[in-house]
C-alpha cells in the first residue's frame, strides 16, 4: 500500500505493509528522500542553530555525539553476533563431517 504523508514530498514513493507495517521504497525515491533530508537538515542548522543559546547548542552536539557512539557500539555488537552465528555453523559442519569420517 502507498504511504501518503503530508510532511514528505509527493514525488517520494513509500510503500508499507498493512500487516507488519514494514516500509520500503524504490531506489530513486530513497535517493530523493536522502536529498530532501539533507536539505531540511541544512536549513534547520542554518536557521535554528544561529538562534540557540550556546548551552543548548553544546547539549545538542553532545547528544549527537552520544548517538553516534551508541550506533557504533550497536554495529559492533551485531558484528559479534553474526560472527558467533558463523562460527556455530562452521562447528556444526565440522561435527557432521567428523561423524562421517569416523564411519
Kinemage of the C-alpha trace (Angstrom):
@kinemage 1
@onewidth
@group {chain A} dominant
@subgroup {mainchain}
@vectorlist {calphas} color= white
{ca unk a 1} P 0.000 0.000 0.000
{ca unk a 2} L 1.211 3.509 -0.772
{ca unk a 3} L 2.045 5.727 2.212
{ca unk a 4} L 0.759 9.285 1.982
{ca unk a 5} L 2.348 11.689 4.438
{ca unk a 6} L 1.911 15.458 4.111
{ca unk a 7} L 5.415 16.022 5.538
{ca unk a 8} L 7.113 14.052 2.752
{ca unk a 9} L 7.300 15.468 -0.794
{ca unk a 10} L 4.801 13.882 -3.171
{ca unk a 11} L 7.479 12.684 -5.623
{ca unk a 12} L 8.879 10.333 -2.949
{ca unk a 13} L 7.069 6.994 -3.145
{ca unk a 14} L 6.950 4.925 0.053
{ca unk a 15} L 5.117 1.621 0.324
{ca unk a 16} L 4.109 -0.155 3.508
{ca unk a 17} L 2.652 -3.481 4.503
{ca unk a 18} L -0.672 -3.277 6.322
{ca unk a 19} L 0.046 -6.490 8.217
{ca unk a 20} L 3.587 -5.971 9.542
{ca unk a 21} L 3.871 -2.194 8.932
{ca unk a 22} L 7.184 -2.750 7.159
{ca unk a 23} L 8.160 0.028 4.774
{ca unk a 24} L 10.151 0.069 1.563
{ca unk a 25} L 10.844 2.471 -1.263
{ca unk a 26} L 12.267 2.311 -4.755
{ca unk a 27} L 15.932 3.267 -5.053
{ca unk a 28} L 15.087 6.521 -6.844
{ca unk a 29} L 12.717 7.525 -4.043
{ca unk a 30} L 15.355 6.651 -1.453
{ca unk a 31} L 17.810 8.973 -3.199
{ca unk a 32} L 15.208 11.742 -3.341
{ca unk a 33} L 14.384 11.247 0.338
{ca unk a 34} L 18.067 11.456 1.355
{ca unk a 35} L 18.438 14.684 -0.658
{ca unk a 36} L 15.255 16.051 0.948
{ca unk a 37} L 16.526 15.040 4.394
{ca unk a 38} L 19.902 16.733 3.769
{ca unk a 39} L 18.263 19.954 2.588
{ca unk a 40} L 15.963 20.010 5.626
{ca unk a 41} L 18.890 19.380 7.948
{ca unk a 42} L 20.970 22.134 6.333
{ca unk a 43} L 18.135 24.650 6.506
{ca unk a 44} L 17.428 23.693 10.124
{ca unk a 45} L 21.080 24.018 11.068
{ca unk a 46} L 21.389 27.442 9.442
{ca unk a 47} L 18.125 28.901 10.715
{ca unk a 48} L 17.742 27.481 14.183
{ca unk a 49} L 21.266 26.960 15.372
{ca unk a 50} L 22.013 30.654 14.971
{ca unk a 51} L 19.258 31.468 17.455
{ca unk a 52} L 20.032 28.751 20.011
{ca unk a 53} L 21.662 29.598 23.316
{ca unk a 54} L 25.265 28.378 23.496
{ca unk a 55} L 24.466 25.898 26.303
{ca unk a 56} L 21.643 24.296 24.340
{ca unk a 57} L 23.818 24.040 21.237
{ca unk a 58} L 26.500 22.226 23.290
{ca unk a 59} L 23.887 19.801 24.644
{ca unk a 60} L 22.648 19.061 21.119
{ca unk a 61} L 26.210 18.400 19.976
{ca unk a 62} L 26.763 16.124 22.972
{ca unk a 63} L 23.561 14.162 22.228
{ca unk a 64} L 24.523 13.776 18.568
{ca unk a 65} L 27.972 12.519 19.558
{ca unk a 66} L 26.489 10.077 22.076
{ca unk a 67} L 24.020 8.825 19.448
{ca unk a 68} L 26.870 8.155 17.027
{ca unk a 69} L 28.820 6.297 19.737
{ca unk a 70} L 25.756 4.205 20.624
{ca unk a 71} L 25.232 3.349 16.963
{ca unk a 72} L 28.874 2.297 16.669
{ca unk a 73} L 28.525 0.038 19.748
{ca unk a 74} L 25.338 -1.470 18.303
{ca unk a 75} L 27.103 -2.180 14.996
{ca unk a 76} L 29.993 -3.818 16.876
{ca unk a 77} L 27.521 -5.962 18.833
{ca unk a 78} L 25.733 -7.012 15.636
{ca unk a 79} L 29.067 -7.939 14.063
{ca unk a 80} L 29.989 -10.032 17.122
{ca unk a 81} L 26.606 -11.751 16.999
{ca unk a 82} L 26.911 -12.538 13.282
{ca unk a 83} L 30.436 -13.850 13.789
{ca unk a 84} L 29.252 -16.121 16.608
{ca unk a 85} L 26.487 -17.455 14.359
{ca unk a 86} L 29.012 -18.110 11.597
{ca unk a 87} L 31.362 -19.910 13.978
{ca unk a 88} L 28.451 -22.006 15.272
{ca unk a 89} L 27.568 -23.086 11.738
{ca unk a 90} L 31.206 -23.954 10.999
{ca unk a 91} L 31.427 -26.020 14.191
{ca unk a 92} L 28.209 -27.819 13.301
{ca unk a 93} L 29.560 -28.645 9.839
{ca unk a 94} L 32.801 -29.929 11.370
{ca unk a 95} L 30.823 -32.064 13.799
{ca unk a 96} L 28.798 -33.574 10.946
{ca unk a 97} L 31.934 -34.188 8.899
{ca unk a 98} L 33.676 -35.865 11.824
{ca unk a 99} L 30.696 -38.186 12.199
{ca unk a 100} L 31.074 -39.340 8.585
{ca unk a 101} L 34.845 -39.630 8.832
{ca unk a 102} L 34.565 -41.921 11.884
{ca unk a 103} L 32.286 -44.310 9.987
